[in-house]
Amino acid sequence: MSQILLPRMDRSNVLLFQDLYFSKKKTQVKSTVKEAACVICDKSLDEGISVTAKKMGQKMRFFCQYHLPNDY
Protein backbone atom coordinates (compact mmCIF):
# COMPACT_ATOMS: atom_id res chain seq x y z
CA MET A 1 0.00 0.00 0.00
CA SER A 2 1.28 3.46 -0.80
CA GLN A 3 0.01 6.84 0.32
CA ILE A 4 0.84 10.39 -0.75
CA LEU A 5 -0.21 13.39 1.31
CA LEU A 6 -0.37 16.64 -0.70
CA PRO A 7 -1.02 19.95 1.03
CA ARG A 8 -2.69 22.67 -1.01
CA MET A 9 -1.15 26.10 -1.49
CA ASP A 10 -3.69 27.77 0.78
CA ARG A 11 -3.11 25.00 3.39
CA SER A 12 -6.82 24.73 4.13
CA ASN A 13 -7.38 21.46 2.27
CA VAL A 14 -5.20 18.39 2.31
CA LEU A 15 -5.48 15.65 -0.30
CA LEU A 16 -4.68 12.03 0.44
CA PHE A 17 -3.97 9.72 -2.50
CA GLN A 18 -4.00 6.08 -1.60
CA ASP A 19 -3.37 2.88 -3.60
CA LEU A 20 -4.33 -0.48 -2.19
CA TYR A 21 -2.79 -3.68 -3.45
CA PHE A 22 -4.28 -7.03 -2.51
CA SER A 23 -2.07 -9.93 -3.35
CA LYS A 24 -3.49 -13.41 -3.79
CA LYS A 25 -1.66 -16.55 -2.94
CA LYS A 26 -1.20 -18.76 -5.97
CA THR A 27 -2.65 -22.19 -5.47
CA GLN A 28 -1.01 -25.18 -7.00
CA VAL A 29 -3.21 -27.80 -8.58
CA LYS A 30 -2.27 -31.29 -7.50
CA SER A 31 -3.27 -33.99 -9.92
CA THR A 32 -2.45 -37.59 -10.56
CA VAL A 33 -2.72 -38.29 -14.27
CA LYS A 34 -1.83 -41.47 -16.08
CA GLU A 35 -2.01 -42.29 -19.75
CA ALA A 36 -5.04 -44.37 -20.74
CA ALA A 37 -3.60 -47.76 -21.72
CA CYS A 38 -5.03 -51.26 -21.99
CA VAL A 39 -4.66 -53.19 -18.72
CA ILE A 40 -3.88 -56.40 -20.64
CA CYS A 41 -1.45 -55.46 -23.43
CA ASP A 42 -0.48 -51.91 -22.32
CA LYS A 43 -1.22 -50.37 -25.76
CA SER A 44 -2.38 -46.76 -25.78
CA LEU A 45 -3.87 -44.06 -28.00
CA ASP A 46 -0.53 -42.91 -29.40
CA GLU A 47 -0.15 -46.27 -31.18
CA GLY A 48 -3.37 -45.72 -33.17
CA ILE A 49 -5.41 -48.05 -30.94
CA SER A 50 -8.80 -47.06 -29.53
CA VAL A 51 -9.06 -47.35 -25.75
CA THR A 52 -12.39 -47.76 -23.93
CA ALA A 53 -13.00 -47.31 -20.20
CA LYS A 54 -15.16 -49.74 -18.27
CA LYS A 55 -16.05 -49.56 -14.59
CA MET A 56 -15.50 -52.89 -12.87
CA GLY A 57 -16.48 -52.81 -9.22
CA GLN A 58 -15.11 -49.60 -7.73
CA LYS A 59 -12.24 -49.23 -10.24
CA MET A 60 -12.07 -47.90 -13.78
CA ARG A 61 -10.31 -50.24 -16.22
CA PHE A 62 -9.11 -49.40 -19.73
CA PHE A 63 -9.28 -51.90 -22.59
CA CYS A 64 -8.01 -51.63 -26.15
CA GLN A 65 -10.18 -52.52 -29.12
CA TYR A 66 -8.75 -56.05 -29.15
CA HIS A 67 -9.23 -56.88 -25.47
CA LEU A 68 -12.62 -55.24 -24.80
CA PRO A 69 -14.82 -57.73 -22.85
CA ASN A 70 -17.73 -59.26 -24.82
CA ASP A 71 -20.37 -58.16 -22.28
CA TYR A 72 -19.65 -54.49 -22.92
PyMOL Python script that loads the backbone (N, CA, C, O; Angstrom):
from pymol import cmd

cmd.read_pdbstr("""\
ATOM      1  N   MET A   1       0.842  -1.169   0.000  1.00  0.00           N
ATOM      2  CA  MET A   1       0.000   0.000   0.000  1.00  0.00           C
ATOM      3  C   MET A   1       0.890   1.235   0.000  1.00  0.00           C
ATOM      4  O   MET A   1       1.895   1.285   0.708  1.00  0.00           O
ATOM      5  N   SER A   2       0.521   2.213  -0.783  1.00  0.00           N
ATOM      6  CA  SER A   2       1.283   3.459  -0.802  1.00  0.00           C
ATOM      7  C   SER A   2       0.326   4.628  -0.620  1.00  0.00           C
ATOM      8  O   SER A   2      -0.809   4.608  -1.096  1.00  0.00           O
ATOM      9  N   GLN A   3       0.809   5.640   0.078  1.00  0.00           N
ATOM     10  CA  GLN A   3       0.006   6.837   0.318  1.00  0.00           C
ATOM     11  C   GLN A   3       0.842   8.072   0.025  1.00  0.00           C
ATOM     12  O   GLN A   3       2.048   8.094   0.270  1.00  0.00           O
ATOM     13  N   ILE A   4       0.182   9.102  -0.505  1.00  0.00           N
ATOM     14  CA  ILE A   4       0.837  10.388  -0.749  1.00  0.00           C
ATOM     15  C   ILE A   4      -0.045  11.468  -0.155  1.00  0.00           C
ATOM     16  O   ILE A   4      -1.234  11.540  -0.466  1.00  0.00           O
ATOM     17  N   LEU A   5       0.514  12.295   0.683  1.00  0.00           N
ATOM     18  CA  LEU A   5      -0.207  13.395   1.305  1.00  0.00           C
ATOM     19  C   LEU A   5       0.242  14.692   0.648  1.00  0.00           C
ATOM     20  O   LEU A   5       1.419  15.049   0.709  1.00  0.00           O
ATOM     21  N   LEU A   6      -0.700  15.400   0.015  1.00  0.00           N
ATOM     22  CA  LEU A   6      -0.369  16.638  -0.703  1.00  0.00           C
ATOM     23  C   LEU A   6      -1.088  17.816  -0.065  1.00  0.00           C
ATOM     24  O   LEU A   6      -2.317  17.881  -0.110  1.00  0.00           O
ATOM     25  N   PRO A   7      -0.362  18.735   0.518  1.00  0.00           N
ATOM     26  CA  PRO A   7      -1.017  19.949   1.035  1.00  0.00           C
ATOM     27  C   PRO A   7      -1.292  20.928  -0.110  1.00  0.00           C
ATOM     28  O   PRO A   7      -0.515  21.010  -1.062  1.00  0.00           O
ATOM     29  N   ARG A   8      -2.363  21.644  -0.016  1.00  0.00           N
ATOM     30  CA  ARG A   8      -2.690  22.675  -1.010  1.00  0.00           C
ATOM     31  C   ARG A   8      -1.895  23.949  -0.712  1.00  0.00           C
ATOM     32  O   ARG A   8      -1.314  24.103   0.362  1.00  0.00           O
ATOM     33  N   MET A   9      -1.885  24.835  -1.670  1.00  0.00           N
ATOM     34  CA  MET A   9      -1.150  26.095  -1.491  1.00  0.00           C
ATOM     35  C   MET A   9      -1.752  26.935  -0.365  1.00  0.00           C
ATOM     36  O   MET A   9      -1.023  27.573   0.394  1.00  0.00           O
ATOM     37  N   ASP A  10      -3.081  26.934  -0.258  1.00  0.00           N
ATOM     38  CA  ASP A  10      -3.691  27.768   0.785  1.00  0.00           C
ATOM     39  C   ASP A  10      -3.699  27.071   2.153  1.00  0.00           C
ATOM     40  O   ASP A  10      -4.097  27.668   3.153  1.00  0.00           O
ATOM     41  N   ARG A  11      -3.257  25.804   2.191  1.00  0.00           N
ATOM     42  CA  ARG A  11      -3.107  25.000   3.394  1.00  0.00           C
ATOM     43  C   ARG A  11      -4.423  24.761   4.131  1.00  0.00           C
ATOM     44  O   ARG A  11      -4.409  24.355   5.293  1.00  0.00           O
ATOM     45  N   SER A  12      -5.539  25.002   3.487  1.00  0.00           N
ATOM     46  CA  SER A  12      -6.823  24.729   4.131  1.00  0.00           C
ATOM     47  C   SER A  12      -7.308  23.310   3.826  1.00  0.00           C
ATOM     48  O   SER A  12      -7.978  22.688   4.649  1.00  0.00           O
ATOM     49  N   ASN A  13      -6.970  22.812   2.660  1.00  0.00           N
ATOM     50  CA  ASN A  13      -7.375  21.459   2.271  1.00  0.00           C
ATOM     51  C   ASN A  13      -6.141  20.578   2.096  1.00  0.00           C
ATOM     52  O   ASN A  13      -5.099  21.030   1.622  1.00  0.00           O
ATOM     53  N   VAL A  14      -6.277  19.344   2.478  1.00  0.00           N
ATOM     54  CA  VAL A  14      -5.201  18.387   2.313  1.00  0.00           C
ATOM     55  C   VAL A  14      -5.763  17.205   1.526  1.00  0.00           C
ATOM     56  O   VAL A  14      -6.832  16.689   1.852  1.00  0.00           O
ATOM     57  N   LEU A  15      -5.051  16.786   0.503  1.00  0.00           N
ATOM     58  CA  LEU A  15      -5.479  15.650  -0.300  1.00  0.00           C
ATOM     59  C   LEU A  15      -4.674  14.413   0.095  1.00  0.00           C
ATOM     60  O   LEU A  15      -3.471  14.491   0.345  1.00  0.00           O
ATOM     61  N   LEU A  16      -5.346  13.294   0.146  1.00  0.00           N
ATOM     62  CA  LEU A  16      -4.677  12.033   0.436  1.00  0.00           C
ATOM     63  C   LEU A  16      -4.945  11.090  -0.727  1.00  0.00           C
ATOM     64  O   LEU A  16      -6.090  10.722  -0.989  1.00  0.00           O
ATOM     65  N   PHE A  17      -3.877  10.700  -1.424  1.00  0.00           N
ATOM     66  CA  PHE A  17      -3.975   9.719  -2.505  1.00  0.00           C
ATOM     67  C   PHE A  17      -3.511   8.382  -1.945  1.00  0.00           C
ATOM     68  O   PHE A  17      -2.462   8.282  -1.310  1.00  0.00           O
ATOM     69  N   GLN A  18      -4.304   7.379  -2.191  1.00  0.00           N
ATOM     70  CA  GLN A  18      -4.001   6.075  -1.603  1.00  0.00           C
ATOM     71  C   GLN A  18      -4.216   4.975  -2.640  1.00  0.00           C
ATOM     72  O   GLN A  18      -5.226   4.965  -3.344  1.00  0.00           O
ATOM     73  N   ASP A  19      -3.268   4.055  -2.727  1.00  0.00           N
ATOM     74  CA  ASP A  19      -3.369   2.880  -3.596  1.00  0.00           C
ATOM     75  C   ASP A  19      -3.351   1.647  -2.716  1.00  0.00           C
ATOM     76  O   ASP A  19      -2.486   1.503  -1.852  1.00  0.00           O
ATOM     77  N   LEU A  20      -4.288   0.774  -2.933  1.00  0.00           N
ATOM     78  CA  LEU A  20      -4.332  -0.476  -2.191  1.00  0.00           C
ATOM     79  C   LEU A  20      -4.001  -1.621  -3.126  1.00  0.00           C
ATOM     80  O   LEU A  20      -4.509  -1.684  -4.245  1.00  0.00           O
ATOM     81  N   TYR A  21      -3.167  -2.508  -2.678  1.00  0.00           N
ATOM     82  CA  TYR A  21      -2.787  -3.676  -3.455  1.00  0.00           C
ATOM     83  C   TYR A  21      -3.115  -4.913  -2.634  1.00  0.00           C
ATOM     84  O   TYR A  21      -2.617  -5.073  -1.520  1.00  0.00           O
ATOM     85  N   PHE A  22      -3.942  -5.777  -3.175  1.00  0.00           N
ATOM     86  CA  PHE A  22      -4.276  -7.028  -2.506  1.00  0.00           C
ATOM     87  C   PHE A  22      -3.628  -8.155  -3.294  1.00  0.00           C
ATOM     88  O   PHE A  22      -3.953  -8.386  -4.459  1.00  0.00           O
ATOM     89  N   SER A  23      -2.732  -8.832  -2.657  1.00  0.00           N
ATOM     90  CA  SER A  23      -2.070  -9.934  -3.349  1.00  0.00           C
ATOM     91  C   SER A  23      -2.766 -11.240  -2.998  1.00  0.00           C
ATOM     92  O   SER A  23      -3.186 -11.456  -1.861  1.00  0.00           O
ATOM     93  N   LYS A  24      -2.878 -12.103  -3.993  1.00  0.00           N
ATOM     94  CA  LYS A  24      -3.488 -13.410  -3.790  1.00  0.00           C
ATOM     95  C   LYS A  24      -2.392 -14.461  -3.774  1.00  0.00           C
ATOM     96  O   LYS A  24      -1.410 -14.376  -4.512  1.00  0.00           O
ATOM     97  N   LYS A  25      -2.580 -15.435  -2.930  1.00  0.00           N
ATOM     98  CA  LYS A  25      -1.657 -16.553  -2.940  1.00  0.00           C
ATOM     99  C   LYS A  25      -1.996 -17.441  -4.126  1.00  0.00           C
ATOM    100  O   LYS A  25      -3.164 -17.734  -4.379  1.00  0.00           O
ATOM    101  N   LYS A  26      -0.979 -17.863  -4.842  1.00  0.00           N
ATOM    102  CA  LYS A  26      -1.196 -18.755  -5.971  1.00  0.00           C
ATOM    103  C   LYS A  26      -1.369 -20.172  -5.443  1.00  0.00           C
ATOM    104  O   LYS A  26      -0.567 -20.658  -4.646  1.00  0.00           O
ATOM    105  N   THR A  27      -2.411 -20.812  -5.895  1.00  0.00           N
ATOM    106  CA  THR A  27      -2.652 -22.187  -5.467  1.00  0.00           C
ATOM    107  C   THR A  27      -2.134 -23.138  -6.529  1.00  0.00           C
ATOM    108  O   THR A  27      -2.308 -22.913  -7.727  1.00  0.00           O
ATOM    109  N   GLN A  28      -1.508 -24.182  -6.080  1.00  0.00           N
ATOM    110  CA  GLN A  28      -1.010 -25.185  -7.002  1.00  0.00           C
ATOM    111  C   GLN A  28      -2.037 -26.300  -7.113  1.00  0.00           C
ATOM    112  O   GLN A  28      -2.589 -26.761  -6.114  1.00  0.00           O
ATOM    113  N   VAL A  29      -2.276 -26.717  -8.329  1.00  0.00           N
ATOM    114  CA  VAL A  29      -3.208 -27.803  -8.579  1.00  0.00           C
ATOM    115  C   VAL A  29      -2.442 -29.114  -8.500  1.00  0.00           C
ATOM    116  O   VAL A  29      -1.459 -29.325  -9.210  1.00  0.00           O
ATOM    117  N   LYS A  30      -2.910 -29.980  -7.631  1.00  0.00           N
ATOM    118  CA  LYS A  30      -2.273 -31.285  -7.503  1.00  0.00           C
ATOM    119  C   LYS A  30      -3.141 -32.302  -8.229  1.00  0.00           C
ATOM    120  O   LYS A  30      -4.343 -32.401  -7.983  1.00  0.00           O
ATOM    121  N   SER A  31      -2.529 -33.040  -9.109  1.00  0.00           N
ATOM    122  CA  SER A  31      -3.268 -33.992  -9.919  1.00  0.00           C
ATOM    123  C   SER A  31      -2.436 -35.242 -10.136  1.00  0.00           C
ATOM    124  O   SER A  31      -1.210 -35.189 -10.237  1.00  0.00           O
ATOM    125  N   THR A  32      -3.121 -36.351 -10.205  1.00  0.00           N
ATOM    126  CA  THR A  32      -2.450 -37.593 -10.562  1.00  0.00           C
ATOM    127  C   THR A  32      -3.043 -38.044 -11.885  1.00  0.00           C
ATOM    128  O   THR A  32      -4.205 -38.443 -11.951  1.00  0.00           O
ATOM    129  N   VAL A  33      -2.252 -37.978 -12.921  1.00  0.00           N
ATOM    130  CA  VAL A  33      -2.717 -38.293 -14.266  1.00  0.00           C
ATOM    131  C   VAL A  33      -1.863 -39.417 -14.826  1.00  0.00           C
ATOM    132  O   VAL A  33      -0.636 -39.397 -14.728  1.00  0.00           O
ATOM    133  N   LYS A  34      -2.528 -40.387 -15.408  1.00  0.00           N
ATOM    134  CA  LYS A  34      -1.833 -41.474 -16.083  1.00  0.00           C
ATOM    135  C   LYS A  34      -2.382 -41.585 -17.497  1.00  0.00           C
ATOM    136  O   LYS A  34      -3.524 -41.212 -17.764  1.00  0.00           O
ATOM    137  N   GLU A  35      -1.572 -42.092 -18.380  1.00  0.00           N
ATOM    138  CA  GLU A  35      -2.009 -42.295 -19.751  1.00  0.00           C
ATOM    139  C   GLU A  35      -2.994 -43.455 -19.793  1.00  0.00           C
ATOM    140  O   GLU A  35      -2.799 -44.468 -19.122  1.00  0.00           O
ATOM    141  N   ALA A  36      -4.053 -43.304 -20.585  1.00  0.00           N
ATOM    142  CA  ALA A  36      -5.037 -44.374 -20.736  1.00  0.00           C
ATOM    143  C   ALA A  36      -4.451 -45.467 -21.608  1.00  0.00           C
ATOM    144  O   ALA A  36      -4.238 -45.270 -22.805  1.00  0.00           O
ATOM    145  N   ALA A  37      -4.189 -46.628 -21.004  1.00  0.00           N
ATOM    146  CA  ALA A  37      -3.602 -47.758 -21.723  1.00  0.00           C
ATOM    147  C   ALA A  37      -4.346 -49.024 -21.329  1.00  0.00           C
ATOM    148  O   ALA A  37      -4.896 -49.116 -20.231  1.00  0.00           O
ATOM    149  N   CYS A  38      -4.360 -49.984 -22.216  1.00  0.00           N
ATOM    150  CA  CYS A  38      -5.027 -51.262 -21.988  1.00  0.00           C
ATOM    151  C   CYS A  38      -4.372 -51.968 -20.795  1.00  0.00           C
ATOM    152  O   CYS A  38      -3.147 -52.014 -20.688  1.00  0.00           O
ATOM    153  N   VAL A  39      -5.204 -52.517 -19.899  1.00  0.00           N
ATOM    154  CA  VAL A  39      -4.662 -53.195 -18.721  1.00  0.00           C
ATOM    155  C   VAL A  39      -4.064 -54.548 -19.083  1.00  0.00           C
ATOM    156  O   VAL A  39      -3.312 -55.113 -18.289  1.00  0.00           O
ATOM    157  N   ILE A  40      -4.374 -55.077 -20.245  1.00  0.00           N
ATOM    158  CA  ILE A  40      -3.878 -56.402 -20.636  1.00  0.00           C
ATOM    159  C   ILE A  40      -2.591 -56.291 -21.454  1.00  0.00           C
ATOM    160  O   ILE A  40      -1.580 -56.898 -21.101  1.00  0.00           O
ATOM    161  N   CYS A  41      -2.622 -55.518 -22.548  1.00  0.00           N
ATOM    162  CA  CYS A  41      -1.451 -55.464 -23.435  1.00  0.00           C
ATOM    163  C   CYS A  41      -0.665 -54.159 -23.324  1.00  0.00           C
ATOM    164  O   CYS A  41       0.398 -54.038 -23.933  1.00  0.00           O
ATOM    165  N   ASP A  42      -1.158 -53.182 -22.564  1.00  0.00           N
ATOM    166  CA  ASP A  42      -0.479 -51.909 -22.315  1.00  0.00           C
ATOM    167  C   ASP A  42      -0.355 -51.039 -23.575  1.00  0.00           C
ATOM    168  O   ASP A  42       0.528 -50.183 -23.633  1.00  0.00           O
ATOM    169  N   LYS A  43      -1.214 -51.236 -24.581  1.00  0.00           N
ATOM    170  CA  LYS A  43      -1.224 -50.375 -25.762  1.00  0.00           C
ATOM    171  C   LYS A  43      -2.064 -49.142 -25.454  1.00  0.00           C
ATOM    172  O   LYS A  43      -3.014 -49.201 -24.674  1.00  0.00           O
ATOM    173  N   SER A  44      -1.695 -48.010 -26.085  1.00  0.00           N
ATOM    174  CA  SER A  44      -2.384 -46.761 -25.782  1.00  0.00           C
ATOM    175  C   SER A  44      -2.790 -46.028 -27.055  1.00  0.00           C
ATOM    176  O   SER A  44      -2.605 -46.530 -28.164  1.00  0.00           O
ATOM    177  N   LEU A  45      -3.343 -44.843 -26.878  1.00  0.00           N
ATOM    178  CA  LEU A  45      -3.868 -44.059 -28.004  1.00  0.00           C
ATOM    179  C   LEU A  45      -2.781 -43.626 -28.982  1.00  0.00           C
ATOM    180  O   LEU A  45      -3.047 -43.498 -30.177  1.00  0.00           O
ATOM    181  N   ASP A  46      -1.578 -43.402 -28.504  1.00  0.00           N
ATOM    182  CA  ASP A  46      -0.528 -42.909 -29.400  1.00  0.00           C
ATOM    183  C   ASP A  46      -0.086 -43.954 -30.415  1.00  0.00           C
ATOM    184  O   ASP A  46       0.618 -43.623 -31.369  1.00  0.00           O
ATOM    185  N   GLU A  47      -0.481 -45.201 -30.231  1.00  0.00           N
ATOM    186  CA  GLU A  47      -0.146 -46.267 -31.183  1.00  0.00           C
ATOM    187  C   GLU A  47      -1.262 -46.486 -32.205  1.00  0.00           C
ATOM    188  O   GLU A  47      -1.215 -47.448 -32.973  1.00  0.00           O
ATOM    189  N   GLY A  48      -2.268 -45.602 -32.223  1.00  0.00           N
ATOM    190  CA  GLY A  48      -3.372 -45.721 -33.166  1.00  0.00           C
ATOM    191  C   GLY A  48      -4.427 -46.718 -32.736  1.00  0.00           C
ATOM    192  O   GLY A  48      -5.224 -47.158 -33.565  1.00  0.00           O
ATOM    193  N   ILE A  49      -4.457 -47.085 -31.473  1.00  0.00           N
ATOM    194  CA  ILE A  49      -5.407 -48.053 -30.935  1.00  0.00           C
ATOM    195  C   ILE A  49      -6.483 -47.285 -30.178  1.00  0.00           C
ATOM    196  O   ILE A  49      -6.170 -46.329 -29.468  1.00  0.00           O
ATOM    197  N   SER A  50      -7.748 -47.687 -30.317  1.00  0.00           N
ATOM    198  CA  SER A  50      -8.802 -47.058 -29.526  1.00  0.00           C
ATOM    199  C   SER A  50      -8.848 -47.715 -28.148  1.00  0.00           C
ATOM    200  O   SER A  50      -8.723 -48.933 -28.021  1.00  0.00           O
ATOM    201  N   VAL A  51      -9.028 -46.896 -27.134  1.00  0.00           N
ATOM    202  CA  VAL A  51      -9.062 -47.353 -25.752  1.00  0.00           C
ATOM    203  C   VAL A  51     -10.412 -46.983 -25.167  1.00  0.00           C
ATOM    204  O   VAL A  51     -10.858 -45.842 -25.287  1.00  0.00           O
ATOM    205  N   THR A  52     -11.069 -47.960 -24.527  1.00  0.00           N
ATOM    206  CA  THR A  52     -12.386 -47.764 -23.933  1.00  0.00           C
ATOM    207  C   THR A  52     -12.295 -47.992 -22.428  1.00  0.00           C
ATOM    208  O   THR A  52     -11.611 -48.911 -21.978  1.00  0.00           O
ATOM    209  N   ALA A  53     -12.981 -47.162 -21.652  1.00  0.00           N
ATOM    210  CA  ALA A  53     -13.000 -47.306 -20.199  1.00  0.00           C
ATOM    211  C   ALA A  53     -14.231 -48.098 -19.778  1.00  0.00           C
ATOM    212  O   ALA A  53     -15.316 -47.920 -20.330  1.00  0.00           O
ATOM    213  N   LYS A  54     -14.052 -48.970 -18.800  1.00  0.00           N
ATOM    214  CA  LYS A  54     -15.158 -49.744 -18.272  1.00  0.00           C
ATOM    215  C   LYS A  54     -15.000 -49.808 -16.761  1.00  0.00           C
ATOM    216  O   LYS A  54     -13.921 -50.118 -16.257  1.00  0.00           O
ATOM    217  N   LYS A  55     -16.080 -49.513 -16.037  1.00  0.00           N
ATOM    218  CA  LYS A  55     -16.049 -49.558 -14.587  1.00  0.00           C
ATOM    219  C   LYS A  55     -16.318 -50.983 -14.131  1.00  0.00           C
ATOM    220  O   LYS A  55     -17.360 -51.561 -14.441  1.00  0.00           O
ATOM    221  N   MET A  56     -15.376 -51.535 -13.397  1.00  0.00           N
ATOM    222  CA  MET A  56     -15.501 -52.892 -12.870  1.00  0.00           C
ATOM    223  C   MET A  56     -15.370 -52.806 -11.357  1.00  0.00           C
ATOM    224  O   MET A  56     -14.280 -52.584 -10.831  1.00  0.00           O
ATOM    225  N   GLY A  57     -16.484 -52.983 -10.664  1.00  0.00           N
ATOM    226  CA  GLY A  57     -16.485 -52.811  -9.216  1.00  0.00           C
ATOM    227  C   GLY A  57     -16.339 -51.338  -8.892  1.00  0.00           C
ATOM    228  O   GLY A  57     -17.121 -50.519  -9.374  1.00  0.00           O
ATOM    229  N   GLN A  58     -15.359 -50.990  -8.089  1.00  0.00           N
ATOM    230  CA  GLN A  58     -15.108 -49.596  -7.731  1.00  0.00           C
ATOM    231  C   GLN A  58     -13.986 -48.967  -8.559  1.00  0.00           C
ATOM    232  O   GLN A  58     -13.672 -47.791  -8.374  1.00  0.00           O
ATOM    233  N   LYS A  59     -13.384 -49.727  -9.462  1.00  0.00           N
ATOM    234  CA  LYS A  59     -12.243 -49.229 -10.237  1.00  0.00           C
ATOM    235  C   LYS A  59     -12.604 -49.059 -11.707  1.00  0.00           C
ATOM    236  O   LYS A  59     -13.479 -49.747 -12.233  1.00  0.00           O
ATOM    237  N   MET A  60     -11.915 -48.133 -12.354  1.00  0.00           N
ATOM    238  CA  MET A  60     -12.072 -47.899 -13.781  1.00  0.00           C
ATOM    239  C   MET A  60     -10.947 -48.635 -14.496  1.00  0.00           C
ATOM    240  O   MET A  60      -9.774 -48.440 -14.176  1.00  0.00           O
ATOM    241  N   ARG A  61     -11.296 -49.471 -15.453  1.00  0.00           N
ATOM    242  CA  ARG A  61     -10.309 -50.243 -16.222  1.00  0.00           C
ATOM    243  C   ARG A  61     -10.352 -49.783 -17.668  1.00  0.00           C
ATOM    244  O   ARG A  61     -11.413 -49.420 -18.175  1.00  0.00           O
ATOM    245  N   PHE A  62      -9.212 -49.795 -18.330  1.00  0.00           N
ATOM    246  CA  PHE A  62      -9.109 -49.405 -19.728  1.00  0.00           C
ATOM    247  C   PHE A  62      -8.766 -50.633 -20.568  1.00  0.00           C
ATOM    248  O   PHE A  62      -7.883 -51.417 -20.222  1.00  0.00           O
ATOM    249  N   PHE A  63      -9.490 -50.779 -21.682  1.00  0.00           N
ATOM    250  CA  PHE A  63      -9.278 -51.904 -22.588  1.00  0.00           C
ATOM    251  C   PHE A  63      -9.103 -51.382 -24.001  1.00  0.00           C
ATOM    252  O   PHE A  63      -9.779 -50.438 -24.411  1.00  0.00           O
ATOM    253  N   CYS A  64      -8.193 -52.001 -24.748  1.00  0.00           N
ATOM    254  CA  CYS A  64      -8.010 -51.628 -26.151  1.00  0.00           C
ATOM    255  C   CYS A  64      -9.106 -52.300 -26.976  1.00  0.00           C
ATOM    256  O   CYS A  64      -9.900 -53.083 -26.455  1.00  0.00           O
ATOM    257  N   GLN A  65      -9.135 -51.985 -28.251  1.00  0.00           N
ATOM    258  CA  GLN A  65     -10.180 -52.520 -29.123  1.00  0.00           C
ATOM    259  C   GLN A  65     -10.078 -54.030 -29.284  1.00  0.00           C
ATOM    260  O   GLN A  65     -11.061 -54.666 -29.661  1.00  0.00           O
ATOM    261  N   TYR A  66      -8.931 -54.617 -29.012  1.00  0.00           N
ATOM    262  CA  TYR A  66      -8.755 -56.049 -29.151  1.00  0.00           C
ATOM    263  C   TYR A  66      -9.101 -56.832 -27.885  1.00  0.00           C
ATOM    264  O   TYR A  66      -9.451 -58.010 -27.960  1.00  0.00           O
ATOM    265  N   HIS A  67      -9.004 -56.184 -26.723  1.00  0.00           N
ATOM    266  CA  HIS A  67      -9.229 -56.883 -25.469  1.00  0.00           C
ATOM    267  C   HIS A  67     -10.492 -56.410 -24.736  1.00  0.00           C
ATOM    268  O   HIS A  67     -10.643 -56.681 -23.545  1.00  0.00           O
ATOM    269  N   LEU A  68     -11.378 -55.724 -25.413  1.00  0.00           N
ATOM    270  CA  LEU A  68     -12.620 -55.242 -24.800  1.00  0.00           C
ATOM    271  C   LEU A  68     -13.495 -56.464 -24.478  1.00  0.00           C
ATOM    272  O   LEU A  68     -13.722 -57.300 -25.353  1.00  0.00           O
ATOM    273  N   PRO A  69     -13.991 -56.578 -23.226  1.00  0.00           N
ATOM    274  CA  PRO A  69     -14.824 -57.726 -22.850  1.00  0.00           C
ATOM    275  C   PRO A  69     -16.081 -57.814 -23.714  1.00  0.00           C
ATOM    276  O   PRO A  69     -16.605 -56.792 -24.156  1.00  0.00           O
ATOM    277  N   ASN A  70     -16.562 -59.027 -23.952  1.00  0.00           N
ATOM    278  CA  ASN A  70     -17.726 -59.257 -24.815  1.00  0.00           C
ATOM    279  C   ASN A  70     -19.023 -58.709 -24.223  1.00  0.00           C
ATOM    280  O   ASN A  70     -19.930 -58.350 -24.974  1.00  0.00           O
ATOM    281  N   ASP A  71     -19.133 -58.635 -22.911  1.00  0.00           N
ATOM    282  CA  ASP A  71     -20.372 -58.160 -22.282  1.00  0.00           C
ATOM    283  C   ASP A  71     -20.510 -56.655 -22.283  1.00  0.00           C
ATOM    284  O   ASP A  71     -21.462 -56.133 -21.703  1.00  0.00           O
ATOM    285  N   TYR A  72     -19.604 -55.945 -22.906  1.00  0.00           N
ATOM    286  CA  TYR A  72     -19.650 -54.494 -22.924  1.00  0.00           C
ATOM    287  C   TYR A  72     -20.572 -53.979 -23.980  1.00  0.00           C
ATOM    288  O   TYR A  72     -20.725 -52.767 -24.129  1.00  0.00           O
TER     289      TYR A  72
END
""", "prot")
cmd.dss("prot")
cmd.show_as("cartoon", "prot")
cmd.util.cbc("prot")
cmd.orient("prot")
